[in-house]
Amino acid sequence: MLSKQTLIYVLLTCIIFPLLVNSQESSTNKLKFNADFRFRVEEDWNSKKSDGTFRDNRTRLRYRLRAGFTYKLNHWSDFGSRIRTGLPNKQQDPQITIGDGFGEFNVIPLGFEKLYFQAEQKGYKFWLGKNTFPFYKQHELFWSDNVYPEGLFFKKKVHFDSNVFDKLDINAGHFIVRASGTSLDKDRYFQGLQASTTVLKQKIALFSSLYYFKNMPNIPDGSETFTFDYAIFNLGTTLRISQPHQIFFEVDYYHNFQDYNQNENIDSLFKNQKNGFITAISYGSLKQKKDWKFKATYTYLERYAAVDFLAQNDWARWDYSSFDSPDGRLTNFKGIELVASYLLAKNMKLTLKYYKVEQLVPFGLTKETGDRIRLDLDVKI
């Protein structure tokens, strides 16, 4: 039996598609479909728990499918949607593990990850609905690419006729994590404000961001014991060291300005764990068949430098499963990521990743650790 989400998507497609076909312009020009598939092999080992014991080594075979469309209403506006595999309460992870609890070859859960309307004209852009994280970022350590915020977003683009400054983007948005059912100020939400620019013919990118999270739970998916706020400042830059060899150097700094000293719910060991530092270097690009790209990243991310269940869950197998939530808890750690990617074809890529992490401040007797290696095959349709 198909899930309710799948039936809704099929019905919407059946309703919308005839309208598009009957439009004055050719539907081929206005309607675009997109899809991609991923297959992953992943191995975890050396995963120490907070009580000093080790989790069993684990091998997983996983896969993901995403499919969607965009429809251009006119020269300045469009709307779109996309569905994906994945558990509905696991926003960080659209991958499905083969044989993982869905019965004897039962159907796979699907859900909407994007559903939006957007418009852009004369340097202004806005969107409404559920869409890609709209602020400039260099990685997923603060916000996962798989987490799609819901709300409204506004952008102003400014281009300069200058030999120094190329462009300036001003980004702002308000996104509701969970509605209270009363006034908007009682909602669980986050707001973002960002200025990003490139200079010297895109040799240097600079960006400064402020993210305010209101009434956030200490544990996701309804198991919280208290709520609190974050006010996270992010300053980052990308430096193009060599254009012919596509060598880039990246730096990000995070600081949470929120004062937790008077918050009795937060352990004293974590009250000032509010900073993060991330640096990376990359070589190569993936533009043509047989291209290679390599990247190395070092991360030092304290407990409250990010909202852990909205950030990536790739670097280790730490999660909130003991609190009945599948979400990851990937802050309060330091570690490295090594990546090698190879373009098999224009629409087909192989990526090998290795992670090694160690907890900064232990929750129990010992610091948690972890090693992980994964191989991804990505195919775009």
DOFI-659949 format. One record per residue (C-alpha): residue number from 1; residue in one letter; y, x, z. Coordinates in nm, 4 decimals. Layout:
BEGIN
seq/type/y/x/z
NUM/a/Y/X/Z
...
REM end
This chain:
BEGIN
seq/type/y/x/z
1/m/0.0000/0.0000/0.0000
2/l/0.3473/0.1285/-0.0890
3/s/0.5928/0.1893/0.1916
4/k/0.8955/-0.0382/0.2354
5/q/1.1271/0.2455/0.1310
6/t/0.9356/0.2959/-0.1927
7/l/0.9420/-0.0772/-0.2739
8/i/1.3164/-0.0904/-0.2124
9/y/1.3728/0.2050/-0.4423
10/v/1.1620/0.0491/-0.7189
11/l/1.3455/-0.2853/-0.6859
12/l/1.6860/-0.1168/-0.6969
13/t/1.5816/0.0757/-1.0058
14/c/1.4620/-0.2456/-1.1758
15/i/1.7936/-0.4161/-1.1014
16/i/2.0260/-0.1298/-1.1875
17/f/1.8536/0.0058/-1.4967
18/p/1.9041/-0.3032/-1.7231
19/l/2.2715/-0.3073/-1.6301
20/l/2.3042/0.0525/-1.7349
21/v/2.1250/-0.0025/-2.0642
22/n/2.3591/-0.2894/-2.1539
23/s/2.6740/-0.0905/-2.0841
24/q/2.9117/-0.0160/-2.3715
25/e/2.8424/0.3565/-2.3702
26/s/2.5010/0.4998/-2.4410
27/s/2.2957/0.5052/-2.1223
28/t/2.1726/0.8499/-2.2228
29/n/2.5236/0.9853/-2.1768
30/k/2.5946/0.8010/-1.8530
31/l/2.2598/0.8068/-1.6741
32/k/2.0918/1.1307/-1.5684
33/f/1.7628/1.1663/-1.3852
34/n/1.6603/1.4653/-1.1774
35/a/1.3425/1.5682/-0.9983
36/d/1.1796/1.8742/-0.8474
37/f/0.8460/1.9690/-0.6945
38/r/0.7554/2.2377/-0.4413
39/f/0.4190/2.3743/-0.3315
40/r/0.4081/2.6036/-0.0278
41/v/0.1543/2.8303/0.1399
42/e/0.2584/2.9272/0.4932
43/e/0.1111/3.1417/0.7721
44/d/0.2319/3.1626/1.1360
45/w/0.1209/3.4193/1.3933
46/n/0.2455/3.5984/1.7075
47/s/0.3973/3.2686/1.8280
48/k/0.4423/3.3127/2.2025
49/k/0.5287/3.0104/2.4174
50/s/0.7648/3.0058/2.7163
51/d/0.4725/3.0185/2.9622
52/g/0.3505/3.3480/2.8157
53/t/0.0543/3.2065/2.6235
54/f/0.0293/3.2103/2.2450
55/r/0.0075/2.9243/2.0001
56/d/-0.2929/2.9394/1.7701
57/n/-0.2336/3.1137/1.4396
58/r/-0.1721/2.8513/1.1735
59/t/-0.2132/2.8269/0.7962
60/r/-0.0591/2.5312/0.6144
61/l/-0.0570/2.4073/0.2555
62/r/0.2500/2.1928/0.1966
63/y/0.4336/2.0159/-0.0822
64/r/0.7513/1.8222/-0.1548
65/l/0.8786/1.5895/-0.4241
66/r/1.2362/1.4753/-0.4824
67/a/1.3540/1.2370/-0.7546
68/g/1.6861/1.0686/-0.8191
69/f/1.9582/0.9723/-1.0623
70/t/2.3334/0.9801/-1.1132
71/y/2.5240/0.7222/-1.3153
72/k/2.8715/0.7988/-1.4485
73/l/3.0871/0.4883/-1.4148
74/n/3.3847/0.6398/-1.5984
75/h/3.5523/0.9777/-1.6470
76/w/3.6444/1.0068/-1.2781
77/s/3.3698/0.8345/-1.0750
78/d/2.9923/0.8098/-1.0412
79/f/2.7240/0.7042/-0.7981
80/g/2.3770/0.8335/-0.7321
81/s/2.0644/0.8266/-0.5225
82/r/1.7603/1.0411/-0.4488
83/i/1.4327/0.9880/-0.2651
84/r/1.2065/1.2514/-0.1152
85/t/0.8813/1.2965/0.0669
86/g/0.8909/1.3520/0.4423
87/l/0.8716/1.1810/0.7778
88/p/1.1735/0.9531/0.8393
89/n/1.2466/1.1057/1.1823
90/k/1.2192/1.4661/1.0610
91/q/1.5480/1.5190/0.8807
92/q/1.5120/1.8983/0.8596
93/d/1.1826/1.8989/0.6719
94/p/1.0899/1.7073/0.3533
95/q/0.7657/1.9037/0.3127
96/i/0.4350/1.7250/0.3714
97/t/0.1371/1.9197/0.5048
98/i/-0.1807/1.8511/0.3097
99/g/-0.4242/1.6556/0.5264
100/d/-0.1767/1.6188/0.8130
101/g/-0.2422/1.2855/0.9820
102/f/-0.2069/1.0423/0.6912
103/g/-0.5643/0.9183/0.7010
104/e/-0.8243/0.9663/0.4319
105/f/-0.5915/1.0421/0.1383
106/n/-0.3473/0.7725/0.2464
107/v/-0.0088/0.7252/0.0760
108/i/0.2720/0.9722/0.1447
109/p/0.5912/0.8657/0.3287
110/l/0.9080/0.8483/0.1176
111/g/1.2707/0.7861/0.2038
112/f/1.6257/0.8019/0.0733
113/e/1.8027/1.1328/0.1319
114/k/2.1050/1.0557/-0.0890
115/l/2.2879/0.7307/-0.1649
116/y/2.6561/0.7692/-0.2487
117/f/2.9627/0.6846/-0.4558
118/q/3.2095/0.9596/-0.5441
119/a/3.5284/1.0042/-0.7423
120/e/3.7208/1.3092/-0.8620
121/q/4.0491/1.3373/-1.0494
122/k/4.3464/1.5745/-1.0688
123/g/4.2164/1.8087/-0.8004
124/y/4.1207/1.5333/-0.5553
125/k/3.7653/1.4352/-0.4675
126/f/3.6041/1.1991/-0.2198
127/w/3.2656/1.0434/-0.1570
128/l/3.1241/0.7629/0.0552
129/g/2.7660/0.7153/0.1719
130/k/2.4873/0.9679/0.2328
131/n/2.5187/1.2938/0.0433
132/t/2.4827/1.6716/0.0463
133/f/2.6539/1.8651/0.3277
134/p/2.9943/1.9053/0.1609
135/f/3.1397/2.2086/0.3384
136/y/3.1054/2.5583/0.1981
137/k/2.8279/2.7585/0.3658
138/q/2.6215/3.0678/0.2891
139/h/2.2888/2.9791/0.4541
140/e/2.1056/2.7100/0.6524
141/l/2.1310/2.8610/1.0004
142/f/2.4132/2.6256/1.0985
143/w/2.3208/2.3260/0.8818
144/s/1.9942/2.2668/0.6946
145/d/2.0049/2.1904/0.3228
146/n/1.7601/1.9092/0.3977
147/v/1.9972/1.7222/0.6329
148/y/2.2229/1.4785/0.4435
149/p/2.5149/1.3454/0.6499
150/e/2.6347/0.9847/0.6269
151/g/3.0033/0.8995/0.6215
152/l/3.3060/0.9870/0.4115
153/f/3.4388/1.3138/0.2708
154/f/3.7643/1.4282/0.1093
155/k/3.8485/1.7458/-0.0859
156/k/4.1684/1.8833/-0.2368
157/k/4.1409/2.1666/-0.4901
158/v/4.4341/2.3970/-0.5610
159/h/4.4245/2.6556/-0.8414
160/f/4.6671/2.9477/-0.8485
161/d/4.8241/3.1285/-1.1423
162/s/4.7960/3.4595/-0.9621
163/n/4.6262/3.7965/-0.9891
164/v/4.5276/3.7746/-0.6218
165/f/4.4413/3.4169/-0.5244
166/d/4.2027/3.2206/-0.7466
167/k/4.1741/2.8830/-0.5738
168/l/4.1937/2.7035/-0.2409
169/d/3.9759/2.4124/-0.1272
170/i/4.0699/2.1896/0.1663
171/n/3.7712/1.9868/0.2920
172/a/3.7621/1.7146/0.5574
173/g/3.5065/1.4550/0.6602
174/h/3.3877/1.2085/0.9234
175/f/3.0127/1.1449/0.9565
176/i/2.8248/0.9083/1.1869
177/v/2.5078/1.0448/1.3465
178/r/2.4313/0.7202/1.5304
179/a/2.6471/0.4066/1.5488
180/s/2.7149/0.2596/1.8915
181/g/2.7551/-0.0981/1.7706
182/t/3.0999/-0.1097/1.9334
183/s/3.4148/0.0860/1.8463
184/l/3.4068/0.3957/1.6251
185/d/3.5106/0.6300/1.9067
186/k/3.1903/0.5378/2.0925
187/d/2.9711/0.6492/1.8018
188/r/2.7711/0.9695/1.7924
189/y/2.9501/1.1547/1.5129
190/f/3.0742/1.4819/1.3764
191/q/3.3956/1.5733/1.1972
192/g/3.4633/1.8760/0.9827
193/l/3.7777/2.0501/0.8584
194/q/3.7587/2.3538/0.6324
195/a/3.9742/2.5794/0.4169
196/s/3.7947/2.8042/0.1671
197/t/3.9371/3.0363/-0.0947
198/t/3.8385/3.3047/-0.3431
199/v/4.0548/3.6050/-0.4299
200/l/4.0611/3.8928/-0.6787
201/k/3.8733/3.7034/-0.9509
202/q/3.6082/3.5783/-0.7079
203/k/3.5363/3.9234/-0.5672
204/i/3.5958/3.7948/-0.2146
205/a/3.5320/3.4479/-0.0721
206/l/3.6871/3.3516/0.2615
207/f/3.6419/3.0325/0.4599
208/s/3.7384/2.8963/0.7983
209/s/3.5862/2.5795/0.9445
210/l/3.6055/2.3671/1.2564
211/y/3.3261/2.1204/1.3373
212/y/3.3539/1.8701/1.6198
213/f/3.0371/1.6937/1.7388
214/k/3.0846/1.3979/1.9757
215/n/2.8296/1.2389/2.2125
216/m/2.5405/1.4517/2.0875
217/p/2.2026/1.4278/2.2675
218/n/2.0438/1.7270/2.4352
219/i/1.7097/1.6116/2.2877
220/p/1.6874/1.4277/1.9505
221/d/1.5148/1.1027/1.8526
222/g/1.5948/0.8993/2.1624
223/s/1.4524/1.1280/2.4319
224/e/1.7870/1.2593/2.5561
225/t/1.8688/1.2889/2.9258
226/f/2.2420/1.3385/2.8647
227/t/2.4981/1.3686/2.5850
228/f/2.7739/1.6229/2.5345
229/d/3.0175/1.7607/2.2748
230/y/3.0486/2.0685/2.0559
231/a/3.3659/2.2200/1.9043
232/i/3.2373/2.4944/1.6757
233/f/3.4615/2.7348/1.4846
234/n/3.3136/2.9196/1.1857
235/l/3.4738/3.2129/1.0061
236/g/3.2934/3.3669/0.7100
237/t/3.3275/3.5858/0.4045
238/t/3.1319/3.6949/0.0999
239/l/3.2093/4.0287/-0.0669
240/r/3.0900/4.1075/-0.4180
241/i/3.0022/4.4758/-0.3974
242/s/2.8755/4.5124/-0.7552
243/q/2.9103/4.2593/-1.0347
244/p/2.6685/4.4230/-1.2849
245/h/2.3921/4.4393/-1.0221
246/q/2.4963/4.1188/-0.8434
247/i/2.5121/4.2775/-0.4978
248/f/2.6758/4.0597/-0.2304
249/f/2.7438/4.1119/0.1385
250/e/2.7859/3.8087/0.3699
251/v/2.9151/3.7678/0.7249
252/d/2.9454/3.4562/0.9435
253/y/3.0832/3.4230/1.2952
254/y/3.0451/3.1097/1.5096
255/h/3.2102/3.0205/1.8389
256/n/3.1834/2.6957/2.0328
257/f/3.5145/2.6304/2.2116
258/q/3.3719/2.3548/2.4297
259/d/3.3768/2.4389/2.8034
260/y/3.0427/2.3641/2.9728
261/n/3.1198/2.5219/3.3102
262/q/3.1710/2.1811/3.4734
263/n/2.8708/2.0213/3.3027
264/e/2.6020/1.9983/3.5711
265/n/2.3390/1.8978/3.3155
266/i/2.3492/2.2386/3.1455
267/d/2.1682/2.5276/3.3126
268/s/2.3968/2.8106/3.4233
269/l/2.2048/3.0532/3.1996
270/f/2.3216/2.8617/2.8918
271/k/2.6761/2.7543/2.9822
272/n/2.8298/3.0466/2.7912
273/q/2.5677/3.0803/2.5195
274/k/2.8110/2.9694/2.2486
275/n/2.8431/3.2490/1.9909
276/g/2.6657/3.3353/1.6704
277/f/2.6709/3.6230/1.4224
278/i/2.4922/3.6282/1.0867
279/t/2.5011/3.8972/0.8211
280/a/2.3159/3.9323/0.4919
281/i/2.2968/4.1421/0.1776
282/s/2.1541/4.0282/-0.1557
283/y/2.0691/4.1941/-0.4856
284/g/2.0086/4.0333/-0.8237
285/s/2.0345/3.6813/-0.9636
286/l/1.8078/3.4118/-1.1055
287/k/1.9632/3.3183/-1.4387
288/q/1.6993/3.4068/-1.6956
289/k/1.3210/3.4238/-1.7144
290/k/1.1750/3.7290/-1.5339
291/d/1.4870/3.7767/-1.3202
292/w/1.4442/3.8980/-0.9601
293/k/1.6557/3.8392/-0.6514
294/f/1.6212/3.9976/-0.3066
295/k/1.7965/3.9125/0.0184
296/a/1.7846/4.0329/0.3787
297/t/1.9452/3.8381/0.6664
298/y/1.9973/3.9222/1.0327
299/t/2.0733/3.6412/1.2783
300/y/2.1982/3.6338/1.6360
301/l/2.2527/3.2693/1.7292
302/e/2.3082/3.1579/2.0880
303/r/2.1983/2.8231/2.2310
304/y/2.5137/2.6170/2.1656
305/a/2.6533/2.7989/1.8609
306/a/2.4996/2.5215/1.6470
307/v/2.3261/2.1863/1.6893
308/d/1.9652/2.3004/1.6699
309/f/1.8105/1.9803/1.5308
310/l/2.0598/1.9765/1.2411
311/a/2.0119/2.3440/1.1506
312/q/1.7172/2.4893/0.9583
313/n/1.3659/2.4844/1.1004
314/d/1.2295/2.7578/0.8722
315/w/1.2445/3.0696/1.0867
316/a/0.9897/2.9703/1.3544
317/r/0.7640/2.6872/1.4698
318/w/0.9740/2.5966/1.7750
319/d/1.0352/2.2234/1.8065
320/y/1.0835/1.9263/2.0409
321/s/0.7262/1.7988/2.0081
322/s/0.6821/1.8023/2.3875
323/f/0.9605/1.5387/2.3950
324/d/0.8038/1.3208/2.1208
325/s/1.0343/1.4544/1.8485
326/p/0.9232/1.6590/1.5447
327/d/1.2686/1.8179/1.5058
328/g/1.3131/2.1941/1.5222
329/r/1.5117/2.3759/1.7922
330/l/1.6196/2.6884/1.6074
331/t/1.9090/2.8274/1.8089
332/n/1.8890/3.0714/2.1018
333/f/1.7209/3.3427/1.8938
334/k/1.7665/3.6657/1.7037
335/g/1.5657/3.7693/1.4029
336/i/1.5382/3.8734/1.0404
337/e/1.4585/3.7012/0.7126
338/l/1.3399/3.8958/0.4052
339/v/1.3332/3.7127/0.0705
340/a/1.2081/3.8013/-0.2780
341/s/1.2426/3.5509/-0.5647
342/y/1.1154/3.5676/-0.9231
343/l/1.2034/3.3330/-1.2090
344/l/0.8800/3.2479/-1.3905
345/a/1.0615/3.0213/-1.6370
346/k/1.3993/2.8541/-1.6657
347/n/1.2790/2.5706/-1.4435
348/m/1.0116/2.7502/-1.2374
349/k/1.0585/2.9919/-0.9458
350/l/0.8398/3.1839/-0.6992
351/t/0.9874/3.2768/-0.3587
352/l/0.8288/3.4884/-0.0864
353/k/0.9875/3.4810/0.2619
354/y/0.9088/3.6670/0.5837
355/y/1.0578/3.5800/0.9247
356/k/1.0426/3.7573/1.2596
357/v/1.2221/3.6043/1.5613
358/e/1.2640/3.6483/1.9356
359/q/1.4284/3.4135/2.1831
360/l/1.7531/3.5271/2.3482
361/v/1.7307/3.3451/2.6832
362/p/1.3864/3.2198/2.7941
363/f/1.3327/2.8561/2.8883
364/g/1.0403/2.9578/3.1074
365/l/0.8612/3.2724/3.2192
366/t/0.8864/3.4656/2.8930
367/k/1.0818/3.4715/2.5693
368/e/0.9297/3.2859/2.2775
369/t/0.8494/3.4842/1.9623
370/g/0.7195/3.4195/1.6148
371/d/0.6229/3.5684/1.2792
372/r/0.6003/3.3620/0.9621
373/i/0.5381/3.4274/0.5948
374/r/0.5532/3.1705/0.3163
375/l/0.5212/3.1532/-0.0596
376/d/0.6963/2.8721/-0.2490
377/l/0.6517/2.7547/-0.6061
378/d/0.9524/2.5440/-0.7125
379/v/0.9544/2.3431/-1.0350
380/k/1.2557/2.1494/-1.1653
381/i/1.2113/1.8588/-1.4016
REM end
